[in-house]
């Protein structure tokens, strides 16, 4: 059985798991290379880059941490990692699961408590979902923690399916072609947001989490769920994939292969300057 970081201690020795692990590692490594995620430390100090890995307790963030640590172990990721969970005060949040798990596996980490739940419940109308405001407050706190920990980047566990769902949400409901970029600079220009699992399939991450027996924390402790529109996009994309296997990979490739001259965005292509060239007349 292939060795690895402590998080892999209970990994199956099966051929199918080893193939799954290698595929996910390949996907993450490719995204890191394609989008130049590993760069020099801020300010040209020459220090080893440092990333803050956001850990919610869901399958995706656990998978992100395990895959990044695997790349570290293989000598393919010259970056220091610190895992961070932001306890936002949701009712019945199991406070010991993440710190106990991270400590047991020797993972550098920070657990931060900020009662944003009370803020959200006081501002969101009854019957509406908390997710949008909760996410904004969480992101602001994670930027702050990244600065305090000397991290150049905040690393998030969004995967291929999240990116496609966001694209179609914006396409159908926002009237714009926009997804989740694998690399993004925050508004203040001092923290890079990275999504190294941009090429990873959600079904692969679910199998990975089950195989490694991550102690999953439910995402609906507050009683609020993400909007029905995102769920509808997930169902639509899943139906397309069932009827035409391979379409998810095709769609994610399409997001990297745009033709501005064949779209309708006048800010991306100078349609006004497109003129017919005069023809040479034979004499």
SERO-4910 file (N, C-alpha, C, O; in steps of 0.05 Angstrom, whole numbers):
BEGIN
 pado doro    nc1    nc2    nc3   cac1   cac2   cac3    cc1    cc2    cc3    oc1    oc2    oc3
  Unk    A     17    -24      0      0      0      0     18     25      0     38     26     14
  Unk    A     10     45    -15     25     70    -17     23     84     10      1     86     22
  Unk    A     46     95     19     46    110     44     35    138     40     23    144     19
  Unk    A     39    156     59     29    183     56     27    197     83     35    186    103
  Unk    A     15    221     83     10    235    108     -7    219    127    -20    199    119
  Unk    A     -8    227    152    -23    213    173    -53    211    166    -66    192    174
  Unk    A    -63    230    151    -92    230    144    -99    205    127   -122    197    125
  Unk    A    -78    192    116    -82    168     99    -78    142    114    -77    121    102
  Unk    A    -76    144    141    -70    120    157    -91     98    153    -84     74    153
  Unk    A   -116    105    149   -137     85    145   -145     81    116   -166     70    110
  Unk    A   -128     90     98   -134     88     69   -135     59     61   -119     43     69
  Unk    A   -155     51     44   -156     24     34   -131     18     17   -119     36      5
  Unk    A   -124     -7     15   -102    -16     -2   -110    -25    -29    -95    -36    -45
  Unk    A   -136    -20    -36   -147    -30    -61   -136    -15    -85   -127      8    -83
  Unk    A   -136    -28   -108   -127    -16   -133   -146      8   -140   -136     28   -150
  Unk    A   -172      5   -135   -191     26   -142   -186     51   -126   -188     73   -137
  Unk    A   -179     49   -100   -173     73    -85   -147     86    -94   -146    110    -96
  Unk    A   -127     70   -100   -102     81   -109   -105     96   -135    -93    117   -139
  Unk    A   -123     86   -153   -129    100   -178   -143    126   -172   -138    147   -185
  Unk    A   -162    125   -154   -177    149   -146   -159    170   -135   -160    194   -142
  Unk    A   -141    162   -117   -123    181   -104   -104    194   -125   -100    218   -124
  Unk    A    -94    177   -143    -76    188   -163    -90    207   -182    -79    227   -191
  Unk    A   -115    200   -189   -131    218   -207   -136    245   -193   -133    266   -206
  Unk    A   -143    245   -168   -148    270   -154   -122    286   -151   -122    311   -154
  Unk    A   -100    273   -145    -74    286   -143    -67    299   -170    -58    322   -171
  Unk    A    -72    284   -191    -66    294   -218    -83    319   -224    -73    338   -235
  Unk    A   -108    318   -217   -126    340   -222   -117    365   -207   -117    387   -219
  Unk    A   -110    362   -182   -102    385   -165    -76    396   -175    -72    420   -177
  Unk    A    -57    379   -181    -31    388   -191    -34    403   -217    -20    423   -222
  Unk    A    -52    393   -234    -56    406   -260    -68    434   -257    -59    453   -270
  Unk    A    -87    437   -238    -99    463   -233    -78    483   -222    -77    506   -229
  Unk    A    -62    473   -203    -41    490   -191    -22    500   -213    -14    523   -212
  Unk    A    -15    482   -231      4    490   -253    -10    508   -273      1    529   -281
  Unk    A    -34    501   -282    -48    516   -302    -53    545   -294    -51    563   -310
  Unk    A    -59    550   -268    -66    576   -259    -44    589   -242    -49    608   -227
  Unk    A    -20    578   -244      4    590   -230     -2    597   -201      2    620   -192
  Unk    A    -12    578   -186    -20    583   -159      3    586   -139      1    600   -119
  Unk    A     25    573   -145     48    575   -128     67    596   -139     78    592   -161
  Unk    A     70    618   -125     88    639   -134    106    648   -111    105    636    -90
  Unk    A    122    668   -116    140    678    -94    123    690    -72    101    700    -76
  Unk    A    135    691    -49    121    703    -26    117    732    -31    132    745    -45
  Unk    A     96    743    -18     89    771    -22    113    789    -13    125    783      8
  Unk    A    119    809    -29    140    828    -22    167    818    -30    187    832    -24
  Unk    A    169    795    -43    195    785    -52    213    779    -29    238    782    -31
  Unk    A    202    769     -6    219    763     17    236    738     14    256    734     28
  Unk    A    228    721     -5    242    696     -9    233    674     11    243    652      9
  Unk    A    214    680     29    204    660     47    185    641     33    173    648     13
  Unk    A    184    617     43    166    597     32    137    606     34    129    616     55
  Unk    A    122    604     12     94    612     12     78    598     34     85    575     41
  Unk    A     57    611     44     41    600     65     12    603     58      2    624     51
  Unk    A     -3    581     59    -31    580     51    -49    574     75    -43    557     92
  Unk    A    -71    589     77    -92    583     97   -113    566     83   -126    574     64
  Unk    A   -117    541     93   -136    522     81   -162    523     97   -162    515    120
  Unk    A   -183    533     85   -209    536     99   -221    508    102   -225    493     83
  Unk    A   -227    501    127   -237    474    133   -264    477    147   -266    486    170
  Unk    A   -285    468    133   -312    471    143   -321    446    159   -338    447    176
  Unk    A   -308    423    152   -317    397    163   -333    381    143   -343    359    150
  Unk    A   -337    392    119   -351    377     98   -331    360     82   -307    363     85
  Unk    A   -341    343     65   -325    324     50   -305    339     32   -282    330     29
  Unk    A   -313    362     20   -296    375      1   -272    388     15   -249    386      5
  Unk    A   -276    401     37   -253    415     51   -234    394     63   -210    398     63
  Unk    A   -245    372     74   -227    351     83   -211    340     60   -186    336     63
  Unk    A   -224    335     37   -209    325     14   -188    344      4   -166    336     -3
  Unk    A   -194    370      5   -174    390     -3   -150    389     14   -127    388      4
  Unk    A   -154    388     41   -131    387     59   -115    362     54    -90    363     53
  Unk    A   -128    339     52   -113    313     48    -97    314     22    -75    304     21
  Unk    A   -109    325      0    -95    325    -25    -71    344    -25    -50    338    -37
  Unk    A    -74    367    -13    -52    386    -11    -29    374      6     -6    378     -1
  Unk    A    -37    361     28    -16    348     44     -2    325     30     21    320     33
  Unk    A    -18    311     13     -6    290     -3     14    301    -23     36    290    -26
  Unk    A      7    324    -36     26    337    -54     51    346    -39     73    344    -49
  Unk    A     47    357    -15     70    364      2     88    340      7    113    342      4
  Unk    A     76    318     15     91    294     21    107    283     -3    128    272      1
  Unk    A     95    287    -26    109    278    -51    130    298    -61    144    293    -80
  Unk    A    133    321    -47    152    341    -55    143    358    -79    160    370    -92
  Unk    A    117    358    -84    106    372   -107     93    399   -100     82    413   -118
  Unk    A     92    406    -74     79    431    -66     97    445    -45     94    439    -21
  Unk    A    114    463    -54    133    477    -36    119    500    -21    126    523    -25
  Unk    A     99    493     -5     82    512      9     77    502     37     74    478     41
  Unk    A     77    520     57     68    514     84     38    517     86     27    536     75
  Unk    A     25    498     99     -4    498    102    -12    501    131      0    490    149
  Unk    A    -34    516    135    -46    518    161    -77    515    157    -88    531    142
  Unk    A    -89    495    169   -117    491    167   -132    510    186   -122    516    208
  Unk    A   -155    520    177   -170    539    194   -200    533    192   -212    531    171
  Unk    A   -212    530    215   -241    527    217   -252    552    231   -243    559    253
  Unk    A   -272    564    219   -286    587    231   -312    577    243   -331    571    229
  Unk    A   -313    575    270   -337    567    284   -355    592    285   -349    611    299
  Unk    A   -377    591    270   -394    615    268   -418    615    287   -436    631    284
  Unk    A   -417    597    306   -438    597    327   -464    584    319   -485    589    331
  Unk    A   -463    566    299   -488    552    292   -497    534    315   -480    522    328
  Unk    A   -523    531    318   -533    514    340   -523    485    337   -522    475    314
  Unk    A   -515    473    358   -506    445    359   -481    439    343   -476    416    336
  Unk    A   -465    460    337   -440    455    323   -421    438    341   -416    446    363
  Unk    A   -412    415    331   -394    398    347   -366    409    349   -349    404    331
  Unk    A   -360    424    369   -336    440    371   -310    423    372   -289    433    364
  Unk    A   -311    399    382   -286    383    386   -278    367    362   -255    358    360
  Unk    A   -296    362    343   -289    344    321   -265    353    305   -246    337    302
  Unk    A   -265    378    296   -243    387    279   -217    390    294   -196    380    286
  Unk    A   -216    404    317   -191    406    332   -179    379    340   -155    376    339
  Unk    A   -196    361    348   -187    334    356   -175    320    332   -154    307    334
  Unk    A   -189    321    310   -179    307    285   -153    319    276   -134    304    270
  Unk    A   -151    345    275   -127    359    265   -103    354    284    -81    349    275
  Unk    A   -108    355    310    -87    350    329    -77    321    327    -53    316    328
  Unk    A    -96    303    325    -88    274    323    -70    269    299    -53    251    300
  Unk    A    -74    284    277    -58    279    253    -35    300    250    -23    301    229
  Unk    A    -30    315    271     -7    333    270    -10    355    249     11    364    238
  Unk    A    -34    364    243    -38    385    223    -38    412    237    -54    417    255
  Unk    A    -20    430    228    -21    458    239    -48    470    234    -58    469    212
  Unk    A    -60    482    254    -87    492    250    -93    515    269    -79    520    289
  Unk    A   -115    529    263   -126    550    280   -156    548    280   -169    547    258
  Unk    A   -168    547    303   -197    547    306   -206    574    316   -197    583    337
  Unk    A   -222    587    301   -231    615    307   -261    615    313   -276    605    297
  Unk    A   -269    628    335   -297    631    341   -306    659    335   -295    678    346
  Unk    A   -327    662    319   -340    688    313   -370    682    310   -378    667    292
  Unk    A   -386    694    328   -415    689    327   -428    705    305   -443    724    310
  Unk    A   -422    697    280   -436    710    257   -464    699    254   -481    712    241
  Unk    A   -470    676    266   -497    665    264   -518    684    275   -539    687    263
  Unk    A   -512    696    298   -531    715    310   -535    739    292   -557    750    290
  Unk    A   -514    748    279   -516    771    261   -534    764    237   -551    779    230
  Unk    A   -529    740    226   -545    731    203   -575    729    210   -592    739    195
  Unk    A   -581    715    232   -609    711    239   -623    737    246   -648    738    243
  Unk    A   -608    757    254   -621    783    261   -627    800    236   -643    818    236
  Unk    A   -613    794    214   -615    810    190   -630    797    167   -642    811    150
  Unk    A   -631    770    166   -644    757    144   -674    753    151   -680    743    172
  Unk    A   -692    760    132   -721    757    137   -728    728    142   -715    709    132
  Unk    A   -749    724    158   -758    697    164   -766    682    138   -780    693    122
  Unk    A   -757    657    136   -763    641    112   -742    643     90   -741    625     73
  Unk    A   -724    663     91   -702    665     72   -679    649     81   -676    643    104
  Unk    A   -661    641     62   -637    625     69   -615    644     79   -613    667     71
  Unk    A   -600    633     98   -578    648    110   -552    648     94   -534    663     99
  Unk    A   -551    630     74   -525    623     62   -510    646     50   -485    648     54
  Unk    A   -523    665     36   -508    686     22   -494    705     42   -470    710     40
  Unk    A   -509    715     62   -497    733     82   -477    718     99   -455    728    105
  Unk    A   -483    693    107   -465    677    123   -438    673    108   -417    675    121
  Unk    A   -440    668     82   -416    664     66   -398    689     65   -374    688     68
  Unk    A   -411    713     62   -396    738     61   -382    743     87   -359    752     87
  Unk    A   -396    739    110   -384    744    136   -361    724    141   -340    731    152
  Unk    A   -365    699    132   -344    679    136   -319    687    120   -297    685    130
  Unk    A   -323    695     94   -301    702     77   -285    726     89   -260    725     88
  Unk    A   -299    746     99   -285    769    111   -268    761    134   -246    771    137
  Unk    A   -278    743    151   -262    734    174   -238    717    165   -217    718    177
  Unk    A   -242    701    144   -220    685    134   -198    702    122   -174    696    125
  Unk    A   -205    723    109   -185    742     99   -169    754    122   -144    755    121
  Unk    A   -183    761    143   -169    772    167   -150    752    179   -127    759    185
  Unk    A   -159    727    182   -142    707    194   -118    701    176    -96    696    186
  Unk    A   -122    701    149   -100    697    131    -78    719    136    -54    712    136
  Unk    A    -87    743    139    -68    765    144    -53    761    170    -29    763    172
  Unk    A    -68    754    191    -57    750    217    -37    727    218    -17    727    233
  Unk    A    -41    706    201    -24    683    201     -2    685    180     14    667    176
  Unk    A      0    708    167     21    713    147     18    696    122     38    688    110
  Unk    A     -7    691    115    -13    674     91    -18    691     67    -32    711     68
  Unk    A     -6    684     44    -10    698     19    -37    690      6    -48    705    -10
  Unk    A    -46    666     13    -70    655     -1    -89    642     18    -82    630     38
  Unk    A   -115    645     11   -137    630     24   -145    609      4   -152    615    -18
  Unk    A   -145    584     13   -150    561     -5   -177    549      2   -183    542     25
  Unk    A   -195    547    -19   -222    538    -15   -227    511    -29   -213    504    -48
  Unk    A   -247    497    -19   -252    469    -28   -273    467    -50   -285    446    -53
  Unk    A   -277    488    -67   -296    486    -89   -284    468   -111   -260    468   -116
  Unk    A   -301    452   -123   -293    432   -143   -306    438   -170   -320    458   -173
  Unk    A   -301    420   -189   -311    423   -216   -341    428   -217   -351    446   -231
  Unk    A   -356    412   -202   -385    414   -203   -395    441   -191   -415    452   -201
  Unk    A   -382    451   -170   -389    477   -159   -385    499   -180   -402    516   -183
  Unk    A   -364    497   -195   -358    517   -216   -379    516   -238   -389    537   -247
  Unk    A   -387    492   -247   -407    490   -268   -434    500   -258   -448    513   -272
  Unk    A   -441    493   -233   -467    502   -222   -468    532   -221   -488    544   -227
  Unk    A   -446    544   -212   -445    574   -210   -447    586   -238   -460    607   -241
  Unk    A   -433    574   -258   -435    584   -285   -464    585   -295   -473    605   -305
  Unk    A   -478    563   -291   -506    562   -301   -525    579   -285   -544    589   -295
  Unk    A   -519    582   -259   -535    601   -243   -533    629   -254   -553    643   -257
  Unk    A   -508    637   -260   -504    664   -271   -515    666   -300   -526    687   -308
  Unk    A   -513    644   -315   -523    644   -342   -554    646   -344   -564    662   -359
  Unk    A   -567    631   -327   -597    631   -328   -609    653   -311   -630    664   -319
  Unk    A   -597    660   -289   -610    679   -270   -596    706   -268   -608    725   -259
  Unk    A   -570    707   -275   -555    731   -272   -550    746   -298   -542    769   -298
  Unk    A   -555    733   -320   -551    746   -346   -522    752   -353   -516    772   -365
  Unk    A   -504    735   -343   -476    740   -349   -461    713   -350   -469    693   -339
  Unk    A   -439    713   -365   -421    690   -367   -400    692   -345   -381    707   -348
  Unk    A   -404    678   -323   -386    681   -300   -388    656   -283   -409    645   -279
  Unk    A   -364    646   -275   -363    623   -257   -346    629   -233   -344    652   -225
  Unk    A   -335    608   -221   -316    612   -198   -288    610   -209   -280    589   -219
  Unk    A   -272    631   -209   -245    629   -219   -227    612   -201   -230    614   -176
  Unk    A   -210    596   -212   -191    581   -195   -171    598   -180   -160    589   -160
  Unk    A   -167    622   -190   -148    641   -176   -160    669   -178   -167    678   -199
  Unk    A   -162    682   -155   -174    708   -153   -161    725   -132   -155    715   -110
  Unk    A   -156    750   -138   -145    769   -118   -168    783   -103   -187    792   -116
  Unk    A   -167    784    -77   -188    797    -62   -189    827    -67   -170    838    -79
  Unk    A   -210    840    -59   -214    868    -65   -192    886    -54   -185    906    -66
  Unk    A   -181    878    -31   -159    894    -19   -132    889    -32   -113    903    -27
  Unk    A   -131    868    -49   -106    862    -63    -84    850    -47    -61    851    -55
  Unk    A    -91    839    -23    -70    828     -6    -72    798      0    -55    786     13
  Unk    A    -94    785    -10    -98    757     -6   -107    744    -32   -127    754    -44
  Unk    A    -94    723    -40   -102    709    -64   -122    687    -56   -117    673    -36
  Unk    A   -143    683    -70   -162    662    -66   -157    640    -86   -157    645   -110
  Unk    A   -152    616    -77   -145    593    -94   -166    571    -92   -176    565    -70
  Unk    A   -171    558   -115   -189    535   -115   -174    512   -130   -179    508   -154
  Unk    A   -156    498   -117   -140    478   -130   -156    453   -140   -145    438   -156
  Unk    A   -180    450   -130   -196    426   -139   -215    433   -162   -235    420   -166
  Unk    A   -208    454   -177   -225    462   -199   -231    441   -220   -251    441   -233
  Unk    A   -213    421   -222   -216    399   -242   -226    374   -229   -230    354   -243
  Unk    A   -231    374   -203   -239    349   -188   -269    345   -189   -284    364   -186
  Unk    A   -277    321   -195   -306    314   -196   -317    310   -167   -304    298   -150
  Unk    A   -341    319   -163   -353    317   -136   -356    287   -129   -352    280   -105
  Unk    A   -364    270   -148   -368    242   -141   -341    229   -133   -341    211   -116
  Unk    A   -319    238   -144   -293    227   -136   -287    236   -107   -276    220    -91
  Unk    A   -293    261   -100   -288    271    -73   -305    257    -53   -297    253    -30
  Unk    A   -330    250    -60   -348    236    -42   -336    208    -36   -336    199    -13
  Unk    A   -327    194    -57   -314    167    -53   -289    169    -36   -283    152    -20
  Unk    A   -273    190    -41   -248    195    -27   -254    199      3   -240    188     20
  Unk    A   -274    216      9   -281    222     37   -290    196     51   -283    192     74
  Unk    A   -306    180     38   -316    156     50   -293    136     55   -293    123     76
  Unk    A   -275    134     36   -252    116     39   -234    124     62   -224    107     77
  Unk    A   -229    150     66   -211    159     87   -226    164    113   -213    172    133
  Unk    A   -252    159    114   -268    161    139   -265    188    153   -261    190    177
  Unk    A   -268    209    137   -268    236    149   -291    239    168   -313    230    161
  Unk    A   -288    252    190   -310    257    209   -327    281    199   -323    303    208
  Unk    A   -345    275    182   -361    296    168   -380    311    188   -393    298    204
  Unk    A   -380    337    185   -399    354    200   -420    363    181   -414    375    160
  Unk    A   -446    359    187   -468    367    169   -467    397    163   -459    413    180
  Unk    A   -475    405    139   -474    433    131   -500    448    138   -502    472    133
  Unk    A   -520    434    149   -546    447    153   -553    449    183   -576    448    191
  Unk    A   -532    453    200   -537    455    228   -555    478    236   -569    478    255
  Unk    A   -553    500    219   -568    524    225   -597    522    216   -613    540    221
  Unk    A   -604    500    202   -631    497    192   -636    511    165   -658    510    155
  Unk    A   -615    522    154   -618    536    128   -602    521    106   -581    510    112
  Unk    A   -613    520     83   -601    507     60   -596    527     38   -610    547     36
  Unk    A   -576    521     21   -572    538     -2   -597    539    -20   -614    521    -17
  Unk    A   -600    559    -36   -624    563    -51   -632    541    -70   -615    525    -78
  Unk    A   -657    539    -76   -667    519    -94   -656    522   -123   -655    502   -138
  Unk    A   -648    546   -130   -637    550   -157   -612    534   -161   -608    522   -182
  Unk    A   -594    534   -141   -569    519   -144   -575    489   -145   -563    474   -161
  Unk    A   -594    480   -129   -602    452   -130   -613    444   -157   -608    422   -167
  Unk    A   -628    462   -169   -639    457   -196   -616    455   -216   -617    438   -234
  Unk    A   -596    472   -214   -573    470   -232   -558    444   -229   -550    431   -249
  Unk    A   -555    435   -204   -542    409   -199   -557    386   -212   -545    369   -224
  Unk    A   -584    387   -209   -600    366   -221   -599    367   -252   -597    346   -265
  Unk    A   -599    391   -263   -598    394   -292   -572    383   -303   -571    368   -323
  Unk    A   -549    391   -291   -523    382   -300   -520    352   -297   -509    339   -314
  Unk    A   -530    342   -274   -529    313   -269   -544    297   -290   -536    276   -299
  Unk    A   -568    308   -298   -584    295   -319   -569    295   -346   -570    275   -360
  Unk    A   -557    317   -352   -542    319   -377   -519    298   -377   -514    285   -397
  Unk    A   -505    296   -355   -483    277   -353   -492    248   -355   -478    232   -367
  Unk    A   -515    242   -344   -525    215   -346   -533    208   -374   -528    186   -383
  Unk    A   -544    227   -388   -553    222   -416   -530    223   -435   -530    209   -456
  Unk    A   -510    240   -429   -487    243   -447   -461    243   -430   -451    265   -425
  Unk    A   -451    220   -422   -428    219   -404   -404    235   -416   -399    234   -440
  Unk    A   -390    249   -398   -367    264   -406   -373    293   -411   -354    309   -416
  Unk    A   -398    301   -408   -405    329   -414   -394    348   -393   -387    371   -399
  Unk    A   -392    339   -368   -381    357   -347   -352    365   -354   -345    388   -351
  Unk    A   -337    345   -361   -309    351   -369   -308    370   -393   -291    387   -395
  Unk    A   -326    365   -412   -327    382   -436   -335    410   -429   -323    429   -440
  Unk    A   -354    414   -410   -362    440   -403   -340    455   -388   -336    479   -392
  Unk    A   -325    441   -370   -304    455   -356   -281    463   -375   -268    483   -371
  Unk    A   -277    447   -396   -257    455   -416   -266    479   -431   -250    496   -439
  Unk    A   -292    480   -437   -303    503   -452   -298    529   -437   -295    550   -450
  Unk    A   -299    529   -410   -294    553   -395   -265    563   -398   -259    586   -391
  Unk    A   -247    546   -408   -220    554   -413   -214    559   -442   -191    562   -450
  Unk    A   -235    559   -458   -232    560   -487   -252    579   -500   -269    570   -516
  Unk    A   -251    604   -493   -270    624   -502   -262    637   -529   -238    638   -535
  Unk    A   -281    646   -544   -277    660   -569   -292    687   -567   -315    688   -576
  Unk    A   -279    708   -557   -293    734   -554   -306    744   -580   -327    756   -579
  Unk    A   -294    739   -603   -305    748   -628   -331    734   -635   -345    743   -653
  Unk    A   -336    711   -622   -360    696   -628   -381    698   -606   -400    682   -605
  Unk    A   -377    717   -588   -397    723   -567   -409    751   -573   -405    761   -595
  Unk    A   -423    762   -554   -436    788   -559   -427    810   -540   -440    830   -537
  Unk    A   -404    806   -527   -394    826   -508   -376    846   -522   -354    840   -530
  Unk    A   -387    871   -525   -373    892   -539   -348    902   -524   -331    914   -536
  Unk    A   -347    896   -498   -324    905   -482   -300    886   -486   -277    893   -480
  Unk    A   -305    861   -496   -284    842   -501   -274    842   -529   -252    833   -535
  Unk    A   -291    851   -548   -284    850   -576   -293    875   -590   -316    884   -585
  Unk    A   -276    887   -606   -282    912   -619   -298    907   -645   -286    906   -667
  Unk    A   -324    903   -642   -341    899   -665   -342    923   -683   -343    921   -708
  Unk    A   -341    947   -671   -342    972   -687   -318    974   -705   -319    985   -727
  Unk    A   -295    964   -696   -271    966   -711   -267    944   -732   -247    943   -746
  Unk    A   -287    926   -733   -286    904   -752   -296    913   -779   -320    917   -783
  Unk    A   -279    916   -799   -286    927   -825   -276    909   -847   -258    893   -843
  Unk    A   -288    911   -870   -280    895   -893   -256    909   -906   -255    933   -910
  Unk    A   -236    892   -912   -212    903   -925   -217    907   -954   -231    891   -967
  Unk    A   -206    928   -965   -209    933   -994   -195    911  -1010   -173    902  -1003
  Unk    A   -208    903  -1032   -197    882  -1049   -179    893  -1070   -183    915  -1080
  Unk    A   -158    879  -1076   -140    886  -1098   -154    880  -1124   -166    858  -1127
  Unk    A   -153    898  -1142   -165    895  -1168   -144    888  -1188   -125    903  -1192
  Unk    A   -148    865  -1201   -128    856  -1222   -131    874  -1247   -153    880  -1255
  Unk    A   -108    882  -1257   -109    899  -1282    -97    883  -1305    -96    893  -1327
***
